[in-house]
Protein backbone atom coordinates (compact mmCIF):
# COMPACT_ATOMS: atom_id res chain seq x y z
CA UNK A 1 0.00 0.00 0.00
CA UNK A 2 2.85 2.32 0.91
CA UNK A 3 4.64 1.45 -2.35
CA UNK A 4 1.51 2.26 -4.40
CA UNK A 5 1.26 5.63 -2.70
CA UNK A 6 4.91 6.43 -3.55
CA UNK A 7 4.31 5.44 -7.16
CA UNK A 8 1.24 7.66 -7.30
CA UNK A 9 3.18 10.64 -5.88
CA UNK A 10 6.04 10.15 -8.33
CA UNK A 11 3.62 9.87 -11.24
CA UNK A 12 1.86 13.04 -10.16
CA UNK A 13 5.16 14.96 -9.89
CA UNK A 14 6.25 13.71 -13.30
CA UNK A 15 2.96 14.88 -14.82
CA UNK A 16 3.33 18.30 -13.20
CA UNK A 17 6.90 18.55 -14.56
CA UNK A 18 5.79 17.62 -18.08
CA UNK A 19 2.94 20.12 -18.02
CA UNK A 20 5.25 22.83 -16.67
CA UNK A 21 7.81 22.19 -19.38
CA UNK A 22 5.11 22.30 -22.02
CA UNK A 23 3.78 25.57 -20.66
CA UNK A 24 7.30 27.06 -20.51
CA UNK A 25 7.98 25.91 -24.06
CA UNK A 26 4.81 27.55 -25.36
CA UNK A 27 5.62 30.71 -23.43
CA UNK A 28 9.15 30.83 -24.91
CA UNK A 29 7.70 30.50 -28.41
CA UNK A 30 5.81 33.74 -27.89
CA UNK A 31 8.74 35.67 -26.37
CA UNK A 32 9.93 38.58 -28.50
CA UNK A 33 13.57 39.46 -29.19
CA UNK A 34 14.34 42.47 -26.97
CA UNK A 35 17.93 43.26 -27.93
CA UNK A 36 21.59 42.29 -27.55
CA UNK A 37 24.10 42.67 -24.77
CA UNK A 38 27.74 42.30 -25.80
CA UNK A 39 30.66 41.46 -23.53
CA UNK A 40 34.07 41.66 -25.26
CA UNK A 41 37.17 40.52 -23.44
CA UNK A 42 39.70 43.35 -23.72
CA UNK A 43 42.11 41.89 -21.17
CA UNK A 44 44.86 41.56 -23.79
CA UNK A 45 44.48 45.27 -24.64
CA UNK A 46 43.54 44.66 -28.28
CA UNK A 47 40.62 46.46 -29.92
CA UNK A 48 39.91 44.68 -33.21
CA UNK A 49 36.14 44.56 -32.62
CA UNK A 50 33.61 46.57 -30.66
CA UNK A 51 29.99 46.24 -29.63
CA UNK A 52 28.66 47.71 -32.88
CA UNK A 53 30.63 45.15 -34.92
CA UNK A 54 28.91 42.32 -33.08
CA UNK A 55 25.44 43.87 -33.36
CA UNK A 56 25.90 44.11 -37.14
CA UNK A 57 25.63 40.32 -37.33
CA UNK A 58 22.10 40.56 -35.93
CA UNK A 59 21.21 43.37 -38.33
CA UNK A 60 22.60 41.50 -41.33
CA UNK A 61 20.40 38.51 -40.47
CA UNK A 62 17.34 40.73 -40.16
CA UNK A 63 16.85 40.29 -36.43
CA UNK A 64 15.08 43.37 -35.12
CA UNK A 65 13.35 44.09 -31.85
CA UNK A 66 10.02 42.27 -31.45
CA UNK A 67 11.10 39.49 -33.82
CA UNK A 68 10.10 36.18 -32.26
CA UNK A 69 13.02 34.97 -30.15
CA UNK A 70 12.47 31.46 -31.47
CA UNK A 71 13.30 32.78 -34.97
CA UNK A 72 16.77 33.94 -33.88
CA UNK A 73 19.27 31.29 -34.97
CA UNK A 74 21.63 31.26 -32.02
CA UNK A 75 23.94 28.53 -33.36
CA UNK A 76 24.36 30.26 -36.73
CA UNK A 77 25.09 33.60 -35.09
CA UNK A 78 27.77 31.99 -32.93
CA UNK A 79 29.42 30.36 -35.94
CA UNK A 80 29.40 33.57 -37.97
CA UNK A 81 30.86 35.64 -35.14
CA UNK A 82 33.61 33.06 -34.62
CA UNK A 83 34.43 33.30 -38.34
CA UNK A 84 35.68 36.83 -37.75
CA UNK A 85 39.48 36.60 -38.16
CA UNK A 86 40.14 38.56 -34.96
CA UNK A 87 37.79 36.51 -32.77
CA UNK A 88 39.06 33.39 -31.05
CA UNK A 89 35.76 32.28 -29.55
CA UNK A 90 32.18 33.43 -29.05
CA UNK A 91 29.35 32.33 -26.82
CA UNK A 92 25.79 33.32 -27.76
CA UNK A 93 22.79 32.51 -25.58
CA UNK A 94 19.25 33.76 -24.96
CA UNK A 95 17.31 34.55 -21.80
CA UNK A 96 13.67 34.03 -20.91
CA UNK A 97 13.21 37.80 -21.00
CA UNK A 98 14.10 37.93 -24.72
CA UNK A 99 17.62 39.32 -24.51
CA UNK A 100 20.46 37.64 -26.41
CA UNK A 101 23.86 37.75 -24.73
CA UNK A 102 27.13 37.54 -26.67
CA UNK A 103 30.50 36.91 -25.05
CA UNK A 104 33.54 37.41 -27.27
CA UNK A 105 37.22 36.58 -26.81
CA UNK A 106 39.60 38.25 -29.25
CA UNK A 107 42.72 36.69 -30.69
CA UNK A 108 46.03 37.82 -29.25
CA UNK A 109 48.52 38.62 -32.06
CA UNK A 110 52.17 38.60 -31.00
CA UNK A 111 53.99 39.27 -34.30
CA UNK A 112 53.31 41.16 -37.50
CA UNK A 113 54.81 39.71 -40.70
CA UNK A 114 55.98 41.71 -43.70
CA UNK A 115 56.87 39.21 -46.45
CA UNK A 116 58.72 39.65 -49.74
CA UNK A 117 55.42 39.99 -51.60
CA UNK A 118 54.72 43.07 -49.49
CA UNK A 119 51.86 41.32 -47.71
CA UNK A 120 51.29 42.20 -44.08
CA UNK A 121 49.53 39.93 -41.57
CA UNK A 122 49.63 38.83 -37.96
CA UNK A 123 50.18 35.54 -36.17
CA UNK A 124 48.43 35.12 -32.83
CA UNK A 125 49.88 33.41 -29.76
CA UNK A 126 48.27 30.08 -30.70
CA UNK A 127 49.67 30.06 -34.24
CA UNK A 128 46.69 31.29 -36.28
CA UNK A 129 47.18 33.78 -39.10
CA UNK A 130 45.22 37.03 -38.96
CA UNK A 131 44.82 39.54 -41.80
CA UNK A 132 46.08 43.09 -41.49
CA UNK A 133 43.45 45.34 -39.90
CA UNK A 134 42.79 48.87 -41.13
CA UNK A 135 40.78 49.49 -37.98
CA UNK A 136 43.36 48.74 -35.33
CA UNK A 137 47.13 48.18 -35.28
CA UNK A 138 48.46 46.39 -32.20
CA UNK A 139 51.98 47.13 -30.97
CA UNK A 140 53.70 43.80 -31.50
CA UNK A 141 57.03 42.45 -32.70
CA UNK A 142 57.74 43.20 -36.38
CA UNK A 143 59.21 40.43 -38.57
CA UNK A 144 60.51 41.15 -42.07
CA UNK A 145 63.36 40.37 -44.45
CA UNK A 146 63.64 37.20 -46.55
CA UNK A 147 60.21 35.83 -45.70
CA UNK A 148 58.56 34.22 -48.72
CA UNK A 149 55.62 32.55 -46.94
CA UNK A 150 52.38 34.20 -48.01
CA UNK A 151 49.12 34.76 -46.20
CA UNK A 152 46.78 33.05 -48.66
CA UNK A 153 48.54 29.68 -48.41
CA UNK A 154 48.07 29.39 -44.66
CA UNK A 155 45.05 31.52 -43.74
CA UNK A 156 42.64 29.64 -41.51
CA UNK A 157 45.34 27.18 -40.48
CA UNK A 158 47.30 26.76 -37.30
CA UNK A 159 51.02 26.91 -38.03
CA UNK A 160 51.69 24.42 -35.24
CA UNK A 161 49.61 21.79 -37.05
CA UNK A 162 51.40 22.05 -40.40
CA UNK A 163 53.32 18.97 -41.52
CA UNK A 164 56.27 19.57 -43.89
CA UNK A 165 55.55 16.26 -45.67
CA UNK A 166 51.79 16.58 -46.18
CA UNK A 167 51.37 20.36 -46.39
CA UNK A 168 53.99 20.93 -49.11
CA UNK A 169 55.84 23.56 -47.13
CA UNK A 170 58.55 25.49 -48.97
CA UNK A 171 62.16 24.66 -48.23
CA UNK A 172 62.68 27.81 -46.21
CA UNK A 173 59.40 27.93 -44.29
CA UNK A 174 59.97 30.67 -41.71
CA UNK A 175 56.60 31.32 -40.06
CA UNK A 176 56.90 28.54 -37.47
CA UNK A 177 60.42 29.67 -36.52
CA UNK A 178 59.35 33.30 -36.28
CA UNK A 179 56.40 32.31 -34.11
CA UNK A 180 58.68 30.37 -31.73
CA UNK A 181 60.90 33.42 -31.20
CA UNK A 182 57.91 35.77 -30.92
CA UNK A 183 56.38 33.54 -28.24
CA UNK A 184 59.61 33.53 -26.27
CA UNK A 185 59.85 37.31 -26.41
CA UNK A 186 56.16 37.83 -25.65
CA UNK A 187 56.24 35.78 -22.46
CA UNK A 188 58.83 38.11 -20.93
CA UNK A 189 58.19 41.75 -20.08
CA UNK A 190 61.96 42.26 -20.14
CA UNK A 191 62.38 41.03 -23.74
CA UNK A 192 59.24 42.77 -24.95
CA UNK A 193 60.78 46.01 -23.73
CA UNK A 194 64.14 45.23 -25.36
CA UNK A 195 63.35 43.73 -28.79
CA UNK A 196 61.35 45.54 -31.45
CA UNK A 197 62.09 43.68 -34.70
CA UNK A 198 63.06 40.30 -36.12
CA UNK A 199 64.87 40.22 -39.47
CA UNK A 200 65.43 37.14 -41.65
CA UNK A 201 68.71 37.50 -43.52
CA UNK A 202 69.78 36.02 -46.87
CA UNK A 203 70.95 32.82 -45.18
CA UNK A 204 67.49 32.50 -43.60
CA UNK A 205 68.94 33.11 -40.18
CA UNK A 206 67.08 35.25 -37.70
CA UNK A 207 68.44 38.51 -36.37
CA UNK A 208 66.94 40.70 -33.66
CA UNK A 209 66.90 44.49 -33.64
CA UNK A 210 66.84 45.99 -30.12
CA UNK A 211 65.18 49.23 -29.08
CA UNK A 212 68.37 50.45 -27.39
CA UNK A 213 71.84 50.23 -28.93
CA UNK A 214 72.97 50.34 -32.53
CA UNK A 215 73.65 46.62 -33.06
CA UNK A 216 72.04 43.46 -34.36
CA UNK A 217 71.64 40.21 -32.42
CA UNK A 218 72.13 37.02 -34.44
CA UNK A 219 70.26 34.03 -33.03
CA UNK A 220 70.32 31.87 -36.18
CA UNK A 221 67.59 29.26 -35.79
CA UNK A 222 65.29 28.23 -32.94
CA UNK A 223 67.57 25.67 -31.30
CA UNK A 224 68.44 26.34 -27.65
CA UNK A 225 66.41 29.56 -27.54
CA UNK A 226 66.41 29.66 -23.76
CA UNK A 227 70.19 29.36 -23.64
CA UNK A 228 70.66 32.06 -26.28
CA UNK A 229 68.40 34.55 -24.56
CA UNK A 230 69.94 33.82 -21.18
CA UNK A 231 73.42 34.54 -22.61
CA UNK A 232 72.08 37.78 -24.05
CA UNK A 233 70.49 38.74 -20.73
CA UNK A 234 73.76 38.28 -18.86
CA UNK A 235 75.67 40.17 -21.56
CA UNK A 236 73.14 43.02 -21.42
CA UNK A 237 73.31 43.22 -17.64
CA UNK A 238 77.06 42.73 -17.08
CA UNK A 239 78.87 43.21 -20.38
CA UNK A 240 77.39 46.11 -22.30
CA UNK A 241 77.07 48.54 -19.38
CA UNK A 242 80.87 48.39 -19.03
CA UNK A 243 81.78 48.20 -22.72
CA UNK A 244 79.16 50.68 -23.91
CA UNK A 245 75.90 50.06 -25.75
CA UNK A 246 77.27 51.30 -29.07
CA UNK A 247 80.63 49.51 -29.06
CA UNK A 248 79.53 46.48 -31.10
CA UNK A 249 77.76 46.19 -34.43
CA UNK A 250 76.95 42.47 -34.10
CA UNK A 251 76.24 40.25 -31.09
CA UNK A 252 76.23 36.62 -32.24
CA UNK A 253 74.53 34.03 -30.04
CA UNK A 254 74.67 31.06 -32.43
CA UNK A 255 77.64 29.37 -30.78
CA UNK A 256 77.28 27.23 -27.67
CA UNK A 257 78.50 28.83 -24.44
CA UNK A 258 79.79 31.86 -26.34
CA UNK A 259 78.79 35.41 -27.18
CA UNK A 260 80.77 36.48 -30.24
CA UNK A 261 80.82 40.23 -30.84
CA UNK A 262 81.97 42.33 -33.78
CA UNK A 263 83.32 45.78 -32.96
CA UNK A 264 82.30 48.79 -35.00
Residue pairs with C-beta under 8 A, 6 or more apart in sequence:
28 69
28 70
28 96
29 68
29 70
30 68
31 68
31 69
31 70
31 96
31 97
31 98
32 65
32 66
32 67
32 68
32 69
32 98
33 63
33 64
33 65
33 66
33 67
33 68
33 69
33 71
33 72
33 98
33 100
34 65
34 97
34 98
34 99
35 65
35 98
35 99
35 100
36 54
36 55
36 58
36 99
36 100
36 101
36 102
37 99
37 100
37 101
37 102
38 51
38 54
38 55
38 102
38 104
39 101
39 102
39 103
39 104
40 49
40 50
40 51
40 54
40 104
40 106
41 103
41 104
41 105
41 106
42 106
44 106
44 108
46 86
46 106
46 107
46 108
46 109
46 136
46 138
47 136
48 86
48 87
48 106
48 107
48 133
48 135
48 136
49 84
49 86
49 87
49 104
49 106
53 84
54 81
54 102
54 104
57 77
57 80
57 81
58 72
58 77
58 100
61 73
61 76
61 77
63 71
63 72
69 94
69 98
69 100
72 94
72 100
74 92
74 93
74 94
74 100
77 92
77 100
77 102
78 90
78 91
78 92
81 87
81 90
81 92
81 102
81 104
82 89
82 90
85 107
85 130
85 131
86 106
86 107
86 130
86 133
87 104
87 105
87 106
87 107
88 105
88 106
88 107
88 108
88 124
88 126
89 104
89 105
90 102
90 103
90 104
90 105
91 101
91 102
91 103
92 100
92 101
92 102
92 103
93 100
93 101
94 100
94 101
95 101
107 124
107 126
107 128
107 130
108 124
108 125
108 126
109 122
109 123
109 124
109 125
109 130
109 138
109 140
110 123
110 124
110 125
110 140
110 141
110 179
110 182
110 183
110 185
110 186
111 122
111 123
111 140
111 141
111 142
111 143
111 178
111 179
111 182
111 198
112 120
112 121
112 122
112 132
112 138
112 140
112 141
112 142
112 143
113 119
113 120
113 121
113 122
113 123
113 143
113 144
113 147
113 149
113 175
113 178
114 120
114 142
114 143
114 144
114 147
115 144
115 147
115 148
115 149
115 150
115 151
116 146
116 147
116 148
117 148
117 150
119 150
119 151
120 132
121 129
121 130
121 131
121 132
121 151
122 129
122 130
122 131
122 132
122 138
122 140
123 129
123 130
123 159
123 175
123 178
123 179
123 182
124 130
125 183
125 186
126 158
126 160
127 158
127 159
127 160
127 161
127 179
128 156
128 157
128 158
128 159
129 151
129 154
129 155
129 156
129 157
129 159
131 151
131 155
140 182
141 182
141 185
141 186
141 195
141 196
141 197
141 198
142 196
142 197
142 198
143 178
143 182
143 197
143 198
143 199
143 200
144 197
144 198
144 199
144 200
145 198
145 199
145 200
145 201
145 207
146 172
146 174
146 200
146 201
146 202
146 204
147 174
147 175
147 178
147 200
148 170
148 172
148 174
149 170
149 173
149 174
149 175
154 162
154 175
159 175
159 176
159 179
160 176
160 179
162 169
162 173
162 176
164 173
172 204
174 200
174 204
177 206
177 221
177 222
178 198
178 200
178 206
180 222
180 225
181 198
181 206
181 208
181 219
181 222
181 225
182 198
184 191
184 225
184 226
184 229
185 191
185 192
185 195
186 192
190 233
191 229
193 211
194 210
194 211
194 212
194 236
195 208
195 209
195 210
195 211
195 217
196 209
196 210
196 211
197 208
197 209
198 206
198 207
198 208
198 209
199 206
199 207
199 208
199 209
199 216
200 206
200 207
201 207
205 218
205 219
205 220
205 221
205 254
206 218
206 219
206 220
206 221
206 222
207 216
207 217
207 218
207 219
208 216
208 217
208 219
209 216
209 217
210 217
212 245
213 240
213 245
213 246
214 245
214 246
214 249
215 245
215 246
215 248
215 249
215 250
215 251
216 249
216 250
216 251
217 232
217 251
217 253
218 250
218 251
218 252
218 253
218 254
219 225
219 228
219 253
219 254
220 253
220 254
224 256
227 256
228 253
228 254
231 253
231 258
231 259
232 251
232 253
232 259
235 251
235 259
239 259
240 247
246 264
247 263
247 264
248 261
248 262
248 263
248 264
249 262
249 263
249 264
250 261
250 262
251 259
251 260
251 261
252 259
252 260
252 261
252 262
253 259
254 260
